[in-house]
Amino acid sequence: MTERESREFDGIRLERVREYVWEIPKEGDMRVPARVLASEPLLEQIGDDKTLQQLKNATHLPGMTKHALCMPDGHQGYGFPVGGVGATDAENGCISPGAVGYDINCGVRMMRTNLTYDDLQGKEEQLVDSLFANIPSGLGGGGVVEEGVDTVEQILARGMDWALEQGYATEADLAHCEDEGVRPDADPDAISQKAKDRGKNQIGSLGSGNHFLEVQRVTDVFRPDVGDAFGLEEDQIVVLIHCGSRGLGHQTCTDYLRRIEKEHADLLEDLPDKELAAAPAGSELAEEYYGAMCAAINFAWVNRQLIMHRTRQVFERVFDRDWEAMEMELLYDVAHNIAKKETHTVGVDPEGRPVRGGEAADEEERELYVHRKGATRAFPAGHPEVPKAYRDVGQPIIIPGSMGAGSYVLRGGEESMNLTFGSTAHGAGRVMSRTQAKQEYWGETVQDELRDQQKIYVKAQSGATVAEEAPGVYKDVDEVVRVSDALGIGDKVARTYPVCNIKG
């Protein structure tokens, strides 16, 4: 047997399984191996922080199945790496708020239009100013809708159904959203009063950090048949919205991390990093967290929907046309930072229990908690959970780049279910901390260079936010997408390029 090529970073050895697939072999108390999906340049960047150690730590979670995974955009996170995917057995494993993240259902949606880049040229500054003035952003309160806790509870329970009933969404919007914008397992009673109070004034707001709204133009369509199914063509104007569950989601994660520390300290003691905090599957706390997480997912979908609703109104004023006439329709909304119960084919022992990675076994369908932290669901054509409009071609995947680079639309690849539990990357992935970015870049200079050199108009609450999100702090999104496409987990469909960008 030929010895595998290997690499080592800070004492962690990776073996090359095949092109773009690297494995940390199972050793010690690891329940499964870990795998990194990356090219050589991306692997160098992934190995430059604590990502690999966090990924190795994640293999210790009870019920971890097959292998813990790091997507091509992976980087260091809180406990579980950003870009991490881990599937735990829903009967004998656990669910981990640390493997979901603070910003539950931080996700992206893309809205297409029938406008072309020619229609927009000359209106860039008017459009970016109007979007910035009308779409709440930044830290703290302020939303398109500011209601009482009763409204928050309805949103938590009903998701996009609430937005439809209130006139903020259309039936088509729901049909083109992951899960049609509603998680039926949502339990508003599992969300604390403090979390609800934080959410009531933030319904329809971008927040801060890496959250943004970007007007883009389609520059390339790589698969015309899929592009046609997605309603995309070259020179078309689209809008990308990236945000999550705001303070409500953050508080929910905090609440359950603290409860796990108290109620399941024994489980935490067996983990190499307490930030992986998990509740045993079937426990009362696991069920409560799952209900709370699903409710926060609903809140985030409504949050992005209200931003899209306000964006339609802004476009109506700037272009003096009804949004319906501009065909401003949702292409898709996909969630990150989520743990869903999904059915996957896994190896089992003679008693039907999922086995540890690498052990010989029969296979059967098992219900798993699929944790995707900074990763995107990527179901292929024919999967029953892909919306009917796209079932013949595969689920749309939206991969944002930095505000000075392109973004991509992909579709779920044929190999995704086998390799990654139906997952792929969620963006470009950071290579520089926010603190370092503010030392390296000056926000106003970044804005001026983007406008003067690339005709990209950026408006933000502060120069510091722009510096934190400067193009140079992110990985090469072209390389991230190339690896995803080459592995067959997410196939390139189209590329977009920024025109206007607003952020908190």
C-alpha positions as CSV (number, residue, x, y, z in Angstrom):
1,M,0.0,0.0,0.0
2,T,1.4,3.4,-1.0
3,E,2.1,5.7,1.9
4,R,-0.1,8.8,1.8
5,E,1.3,12.3,1.3
6,S,1.1,14.2,4.6
7,R,1.4,17.7,6.1
8,E,1.8,18.8,9.6
9,F,0.6,22.0,11.3
10,D,1.4,22.7,15.0
11,G,1.8,18.9,15.7
12,I,-1.4,17.9,13.9
13,R,-0.7,15.6,11.0
14,L,-3.0,15.5,7.9
15,E,-2.9,12.7,5.3
16,R,-3.9,13.4,1.7
17,V,-6.8,11.1,0.9
18,R,-7.2,12.4,-2.6
19,E,-7.1,15.7,-4.4
20,Y,-8.5,18.4,-2.1
21,V,-9.3,15.9,0.7
22,W,-7.0,15.8,3.8
23,E,-7.6,13.6,6.8
24,I,-6.6,13.9,10.5
25,P,-6.4,10.2,11.4
26,K,-8.4,8.9,14.3
27,E,-6.2,8.6,17.4
28,G,-6.6,8.6,21.2
29,D,-10.2,9.6,22.3
30,M,-11.2,10.8,18.8
31,R,-14.5,9.2,17.9
32,V,-14.0,9.6,14.2
33,P,-11.3,11.0,11.9
34,A,-11.5,14.7,10.8
35,R,-11.4,15.9,7.2
36,V,-10.4,19.2,5.6
37,L,-11.5,19.9,2.0
38,A,-8.9,22.3,0.6
39,S,-6.3,23.0,-2.0
40,E,-2.7,23.5,-0.9
41,P,-3.0,27.4,-0.7
42,L,-6.3,27.1,1.3
43,L,-4.8,24.5,3.6
44,E,-1.9,26.8,4.4
45,Q,-4.3,29.4,5.5
46,I,-6.5,27.0,7.4
47,G,-3.5,25.7,9.2
48,D,-2.4,29.2,10.3
49,D,-4.7,29.5,13.3
50,K,-6.5,27.1,15.6
51,T,-8.9,25.7,13.0
52,L,-7.3,22.3,12.8
53,Q,-7.2,21.9,16.6
54,Q,-10.8,22.9,16.9
55,L,-11.8,20.4,14.2
56,K,-9.9,17.7,16.0
57,N,-11.6,18.6,19.2
58,A,-15.0,18.4,17.6
59,T,-14.4,14.7,16.8
60,H,-14.8,14.0,20.6
61,L,-18.5,15.0,20.6
62,P,-20.8,12.1,21.5
63,G,-22.4,10.4,18.5
64,M,-20.1,12.1,15.9
65,T,-20.6,10.1,12.8
66,K,-18.3,9.3,9.8
67,H,-16.0,12.3,10.2
68,A,-15.9,15.9,11.3
69,L,-15.4,18.2,8.4
70,C,-13.9,21.6,7.5
71,M,-15.1,23.3,4.3
72,P,-12.6,25.1,2.0
73,D,-13.4,28.5,3.7
74,G,-12.8,27.2,7.2
75,H,-11.2,29.4,9.9
76,Q,-11.0,29.5,13.7
77,G,-14.3,30.1,15.6
78,Y,-15.7,29.7,19.1
79,G,-15.2,26.0,20.0
80,F,-16.2,24.6,16.6
81,P,-14.5,26.0,13.6
82,V,-16.3,28.3,11.2
83,G,-16.8,26.3,8.1
84,G,-17.3,23.2,10.2
85,V,-19.8,20.4,9.6
86,G,-20.5,17.7,12.1
87,A,-23.3,15.1,12.1
88,T,-24.2,13.5,15.5
89,D,-26.6,10.7,16.0
90,A,-30.0,12.2,17.0
91,E,-30.8,9.2,19.3
92,N,-27.5,8.4,21.0
93,G,-25.4,11.5,20.3
94,C,-25.8,15.1,21.2
95,I,-26.6,18.6,20.0
96,S,-24.1,21.3,20.5
97,P,-24.9,25.1,20.6
98,G,-21.1,25.6,20.3
99,A,-21.2,23.8,17.0
100,V,-24.1,26.0,15.8
101,G,-22.7,29.4,16.9
102,Y,-24.1,32.6,18.4
103,D,-25.8,34.0,15.3
104,I,-28.3,31.3,14.7
105,N,-29.3,31.1,11.1
106,C,-26.9,33.8,10.0
107,G,-27.6,33.2,6.3
108,V,-27.9,34.8,2.9
109,R,-30.6,35.4,0.3
110,M,-30.4,36.6,-3.2
111,M,-33.2,38.6,-4.9
112,R,-33.0,38.8,-8.7
113,T,-34.4,41.7,-10.9
114,N,-34.9,42.3,-14.6
115,L,-32.7,45.4,-14.3
116,T,-29.4,45.5,-16.2
117,Y,-26.2,47.2,-15.2
118,D,-26.9,49.9,-17.8
119,D,-30.2,50.7,-15.9
120,L,-28.2,51.2,-12.7
121,Q,-25.2,53.2,-14.0
122,G,-25.4,56.8,-12.9
123,K,-27.7,55.9,-10.0
124,E,-25.2,54.1,-7.8
125,E,-24.7,56.9,-5.2
126,Q,-28.4,57.6,-5.0
127,L,-29.2,54.0,-4.5
128,V,-26.5,53.3,-1.9
129,D,-27.5,56.4,0.1
130,S,-31.2,55.5,0.0
131,L,-30.6,51.9,1.0
132,F,-28.4,53.0,3.9
133,A,-31.0,55.6,5.0
134,N,-33.9,53.1,4.9
135,I,-32.5,49.8,6.1
136,P,-31.5,49.7,9.7
137,S,-27.9,48.6,10.4
138,G,-25.3,48.7,13.1
139,L,-25.2,47.7,16.8
140,G,-28.3,48.0,19.0
141,G,-31.9,48.5,18.3
142,G,-33.8,49.7,15.3
143,G,-35.7,47.6,12.8
144,V,-38.1,47.8,9.8
145,V,-40.7,46.7,12.3
146,E,-40.5,47.5,16.1
147,E,-43.2,45.6,17.9
148,G,-43.9,44.1,21.3
149,V,-43.0,40.7,22.6
150,D,-46.3,39.2,21.4
151,T,-45.3,39.9,17.8
152,V,-41.8,38.4,18.4
153,E,-43.5,35.2,19.7
154,Q,-45.6,35.0,16.6
155,I,-42.5,35.3,14.4
156,L,-40.7,32.7,16.5
157,A,-43.5,30.3,16.1
158,R,-44.6,30.9,12.5
159,G,-41.6,32.3,10.6
160,M,-42.3,33.5,7.1
161,D,-46.0,32.6,7.4
162,W,-46.2,35.7,9.7
163,A,-44.5,37.9,7.1
164,L,-46.9,36.6,4.5
165,E,-50.0,37.3,6.6
166,Q,-48.7,40.8,7.4
167,G,-48.1,41.7,3.8
168,Y,-44.3,41.7,3.9
169,A,-43.9,38.5,1.8
170,T,-45.5,36.7,-1.1
171,E,-46.3,33.1,-1.6
172,A,-43.4,32.9,-4.1
173,D,-41.0,34.2,-1.4
174,L,-41.9,31.3,0.8
175,A,-41.7,28.8,-2.0
176,H,-38.1,29.9,-2.7
177,C,-36.8,29.8,0.9
178,E,-35.1,26.9,2.6
179,D,-37.9,25.0,4.5
180,E,-40.3,27.5,3.0
181,G,-39.2,29.8,5.7
182,V,-40.8,27.9,8.6
183,R,-39.3,25.5,11.1
184,P,-42.3,23.5,12.5
185,D,-40.3,22.3,15.6
186,A,-39.9,25.9,16.8
187,D,-40.8,26.5,20.5
188,P,-41.1,30.2,21.4
189,D,-41.5,29.2,25.1
190,A,-37.9,27.9,25.0
191,I,-36.6,31.4,24.2
192,S,-35.9,33.5,27.3
193,Q,-37.6,36.8,28.0
194,K,-34.3,38.6,27.8
195,A,-33.8,37.2,24.2
196,K,-37.3,38.3,23.2
197,D,-36.7,41.7,24.6
198,R,-33.5,42.0,22.6
199,G,-35.2,40.9,19.4
200,K,-38.4,43.1,19.5
201,N,-36.6,46.2,18.3
202,Q,-34.4,44.5,15.7
203,I,-36.9,42.9,13.3
204,G,-35.7,43.8,9.9
205,S,-32.1,45.0,10.6
206,L,-28.7,44.1,9.3
207,G,-26.7,44.4,12.5
208,S,-22.9,44.9,12.3
209,G,-19.7,42.9,11.6
210,N,-19.7,41.0,8.4
211,H,-23.4,41.5,7.7
212,F,-24.3,43.5,4.6
213,L,-26.7,44.2,1.8
214,E,-25.0,44.3,-1.6
215,V,-26.4,45.2,-5.1
216,Q,-24.5,43.1,-7.6
217,R,-24.3,42.5,-11.4
218,V,-24.1,39.0,-12.9
219,T,-20.8,38.8,-14.8
220,D,-20.7,35.2,-15.8
221,V,-23.0,32.2,-16.2
222,F,-21.1,29.0,-16.2
223,R,-24.0,26.5,-16.6
224,P,-26.6,28.2,-18.8
225,D,-29.3,25.5,-18.2
226,V,-29.1,25.8,-14.4
227,G,-28.7,29.6,-14.7
228,D,-31.9,29.6,-16.7
229,A,-33.7,27.6,-14.0
230,F,-32.4,30.1,-11.4
231,G,-33.5,33.0,-13.5
232,L,-29.9,34.4,-14.0
233,E,-28.3,35.9,-17.0
234,E,-25.2,38.1,-17.6
235,D,-25.4,41.8,-16.9
236,Q,-28.5,41.3,-14.6
237,I,-28.8,43.2,-11.3
238,V,-29.3,41.1,-8.2
239,V,-29.4,41.9,-4.5
240,L,-27.6,39.8,-1.8
241,I,-28.6,40.1,1.9
242,H,-26.4,38.6,4.6
243,C,-27.6,38.7,8.3
244,G,-29.0,36.5,11.0
245,S,-31.1,36.5,14.2
246,R,-29.4,39.5,15.8
247,G,-29.4,39.9,19.6
248,L,-32.2,37.3,20.0
249,G,-30.1,34.5,18.5
250,H,-26.9,35.6,20.4
251,Q,-28.8,35.6,23.7
252,T,-30.4,32.3,23.0
253,C,-27.0,30.7,22.4
254,T,-25.6,32.3,25.6
255,D,-28.6,31.1,27.7
256,Y,-28.1,27.5,26.6
257,L,-24.3,27.5,26.9
258,R,-24.7,28.6,30.5
259,R,-27.4,26.0,31.2
260,I,-25.3,23.2,29.7
261,E,-22.4,24.2,31.9
262,K,-24.6,23.7,35.0
263,E,-26.8,20.8,33.9
264,H,-24.3,18.6,31.9
265,A,-21.0,19.4,33.5
266,D,-20.1,15.7,33.3
267,L,-20.3,15.7,29.5
268,L,-18.2,18.9,29.3
269,E,-15.5,17.3,31.5
270,D,-15.1,14.6,28.8
271,L,-14.6,17.2,26.0
272,P,-11.2,18.7,25.2
273,D,-12.8,22.2,24.9
274,K,-15.7,23.4,27.0
275,E,-16.7,25.8,24.2
276,L,-18.0,22.7,22.4
277,A,-20.8,22.6,25.1
278,A,-23.3,20.0,24.1
279,A,-26.5,18.4,25.6
280,P,-27.1,14.6,25.3
281,A,-29.6,13.6,22.6
282,G,-33.0,12.9,24.2
283,S,-32.3,15.0,27.3
284,E,-34.8,17.7,28.3
285,L,-32.2,20.4,27.6
286,A,-31.4,19.0,24.1
287,E,-35.1,19.1,23.2
288,E,-35.5,22.7,24.6
289,Y,-32.4,23.9,22.8
290,Y,-33.6,22.4,19.5
291,G,-37.0,24.1,19.9
292,A,-35.3,27.4,20.8
293,M,-32.8,27.1,17.9
294,C,-35.7,26.4,15.4
295,A,-37.6,29.5,16.7
296,A,-34.5,31.7,16.3
297,I,-34.1,30.3,12.7
298,N,-37.7,31.5,12.0
299,F,-36.8,34.9,13.5
300,A,-33.8,35.2,11.2
301,W,-35.8,34.3,8.1
302,V,-38.3,37.0,8.9
303,N,-35.5,39.5,9.6
304,R,-34.1,39.0,6.1
305,Q,-37.5,39.0,4.6
306,L,-38.3,42.5,6.1
307,I,-35.0,43.8,4.8
308,M,-35.9,42.5,1.3
309,H,-39.4,44.1,1.6
310,R,-37.8,47.5,2.4
311,T,-35.3,47.0,-0.4
312,R,-38.1,46.6,-2.9
313,Q,-39.6,49.8,-1.6
314,V,-36.2,51.6,-2.1
315,F,-35.8,50.4,-5.6
316,E,-39.4,51.5,-6.4
317,R,-38.4,55.1,-5.4
318,V,-35.0,55.2,-7.1
319,F,-36.2,53.6,-10.4
320,D,-39.8,54.9,-10.3
321,R,-41.3,51.5,-11.1
322,D,-43.3,49.0,-9.1
323,W,-41.1,46.2,-7.7
324,E,-43.3,43.7,-9.5
325,A,-42.5,45.4,-12.8
326,M,-38.8,45.1,-12.0
327,E,-39.5,41.4,-11.2
328,M,-37.8,41.6,-7.8
329,E,-38.2,38.0,-6.8
330,L,-36.4,35.8,-4.3
331,L,-34.0,33.4,-5.9
332,Y,-33.3,31.5,-2.7
333,D,-32.6,32.0,1.1
334,V,-30.1,29.5,2.6
335,A,-29.2,29.2,6.3
336,H,-25.8,28.9,8.0
337,N,-25.2,28.3,11.7
338,I,-27.8,25.7,12.2
339,A,-28.3,22.1,13.4
340,K,-31.0,20.2,11.5
341,K,-32.5,16.8,12.0
342,E,-31.8,15.1,8.7
343,T,-31.7,11.6,7.4
344,H,-28.4,10.3,6.0
345,T,-26.9,7.0,5.1
346,V,-24.3,6.0,7.7
347,G,-22.4,2.8,8.7
348,V,-23.9,0.9,11.6
349,D,-22.8,-2.0,13.8
350,P,-24.8,-5.3,14.0
351,E,-27.1,-3.8,16.7
352,G,-28.0,-0.8,14.4
353,R,-25.9,1.8,16.2
354,P,-23.8,4.3,14.1
355,V,-20.2,3.3,14.2
356,R,-17.1,5.3,14.6
357,G,-15.3,6.5,11.4
358,G,-13.3,3.9,9.5
359,E,-14.9,0.8,11.1
360,A,-16.5,-1.8,8.8
361,A,-20.3,-1.9,9.0
362,D,-23.5,-2.2,7.2
363,E,-25.3,0.9,6.1
364,E,-28.7,2.3,7.0
365,E,-30.6,5.6,7.0
366,R,-30.2,7.4,10.4
367,E,-31.6,10.6,11.8
368,L,-28.7,12.9,12.6
369,Y,-28.2,16.4,14.0
370,V,-26.3,18.0,11.1
371,H,-24.4,20.9,12.5
372,R,-23.4,23.5,9.9
373,K,-21.4,26.4,11.5
374,G,-20.5,28.8,8.7
375,A,-21.4,26.1,6.2
376,T,-24.2,25.8,3.6
377,R,-26.7,23.0,2.9
378,A,-26.0,21.8,-0.6
379,F,-28.6,19.2,-1.6
380,P,-28.4,17.8,-5.2
381,A,-31.0,17.5,-7.9
382,G,-33.8,15.2,-7.0
383,H,-33.5,15.6,-3.2
384,P,-37.1,15.9,-1.8
385,E,-36.1,18.9,0.4
386,V,-35.0,21.0,-2.6
387,P,-37.8,23.4,-3.6
388,K,-39.9,22.2,-6.5
389,A,-38.8,25.0,-8.7
390,Y,-35.2,23.8,-8.5
391,R,-35.6,20.0,-7.8
392,D,-34.5,19.1,-11.3
393,V,-31.3,21.1,-11.2
394,G,-30.3,21.1,-7.5
395,Q,-30.6,23.5,-4.6
396,P,-29.2,27.0,-5.1
397,I,-26.1,27.9,-2.9
398,I,-25.0,31.5,-2.4
399,I,-21.4,32.1,-1.6
400,P,-20.5,35.7,-0.8
401,G,-17.0,37.0,-1.4
402,S,-15.5,40.2,0.0
403,M,-17.0,43.5,-0.9
404,G,-14.1,44.0,-3.4
405,A,-14.4,40.6,-5.0
406,G,-17.1,38.5,-6.8
407,S,-19.7,36.3,-5.2
408,Y,-21.0,33.0,-6.6
409,V,-24.2,31.1,-7.1
410,L,-23.7,27.3,-7.0
411,R,-26.0,24.4,-7.0
412,G,-25.9,21.3,-4.8
413,G,-23.5,18.8,-6.3
414,E,-23.9,15.1,-6.9
415,E,-21.1,14.2,-4.4
416,S,-22.4,16.4,-1.5
417,M,-24.4,13.7,0.2
418,N,-21.6,11.2,0.2
419,L,-18.7,13.6,1.1
420,T,-20.2,16.3,3.3
421,F,-23.7,15.4,4.6
422,G,-25.0,17.6,1.8
423,S,-22.9,20.7,2.7
424,T,-20.4,23.1,1.2
425,A,-18.7,26.4,2.0
426,H,-20.6,29.5,3.0
427,G,-18.2,32.3,1.9
428,A,-14.6,33.3,1.4
429,G,-13.6,32.8,5.1
430,R,-11.4,35.2,7.0
431,V,-7.6,35.1,7.0
432,M,-7.2,38.1,9.3
433,S,-8.8,39.0,12.7
434,R,-10.9,42.1,13.1
435,T,-8.3,43.7,15.4
436,Q,-5.5,43.1,12.9
437,A,-7.6,44.4,10.0
438,K,-8.2,47.7,11.8
439,Q,-4.4,48.0,12.2
440,E,-3.7,47.1,8.6
441,Y,-6.5,49.2,6.9
442,W,-8.0,52.6,7.1
443,G,-11.8,52.5,6.4
444,E,-12.1,55.7,4.4
445,T,-9.1,54.7,2.3
446,V,-10.7,51.3,1.5
447,Q,-14.0,53.1,0.5
448,D,-12.2,55.6,-1.7
449,E,-10.2,52.8,-3.5
450,L,-13.2,50.7,-4.1
451,R,-15.1,53.6,-5.5
452,D,-12.3,55.1,-7.6
453,Q,-10.6,51.9,-8.8
454,Q,-13.5,49.4,-9.0
455,K,-16.7,51.5,-9.2
456,I,-18.0,49.9,-6.0
457,Y,-19.9,52.2,-3.7
458,V,-19.8,51.4,0.0
459,K,-21.6,53.0,2.9
460,A,-21.2,52.0,6.5
461,Q,-21.9,53.2,10.1
462,S,-18.2,53.6,10.7
463,G,-14.8,53.5,9.0
464,A,-13.8,50.8,11.4
465,T,-16.5,48.5,10.0
466,V,-15.1,49.0,6.5
467,A,-11.6,48.3,7.7
468,E,-12.7,45.1,9.4
469,E,-14.3,43.9,6.2
470,A,-11.6,45.1,3.7
471,P,-11.1,42.8,0.8
472,G,-7.6,41.7,2.0
473,V,-8.9,40.1,5.2
474,Y,-10.6,37.3,3.3
475,K,-9.5,34.2,1.5
476,D,-9.7,34.0,-2.3
477,V,-13.4,33.2,-3.0
478,D,-12.5,32.0,-6.5
479,E,-10.3,29.3,-5.0
480,V,-12.9,28.3,-2.4
481,V,-15.5,27.8,-5.1
482,R,-13.0,26.1,-7.4
483,V,-12.4,23.4,-4.8
484,S,-16.2,23.0,-4.1
485,D,-16.8,22.6,-7.8
486,A,-13.9,20.2,-8.3
487,L,-15.1,17.9,-5.5
488,G,-18.7,17.9,-6.8
489,I,-20.2,19.2,-3.6
490,G,-21.3,22.6,-5.0
491,D,-21.2,23.2,-8.8
492,K,-20.5,26.7,-10.2
493,V,-23.5,28.3,-11.8
494,A,-22.9,32.0,-11.9
495,R,-20.6,34.8,-10.7
496,T,-21.6,38.2,-9.5
497,Y,-19.7,41.5,-8.9
498,P,-20.4,44.2,-6.4
499,V,-21.9,47.6,-7.4
500,C,-23.3,49.0,-4.1
501,N,-22.7,47.8,-0.5
502,I,-24.1,48.9,2.9
503,K,-23.1,47.5,6.2
504,G,-23.5,48.3,10.0
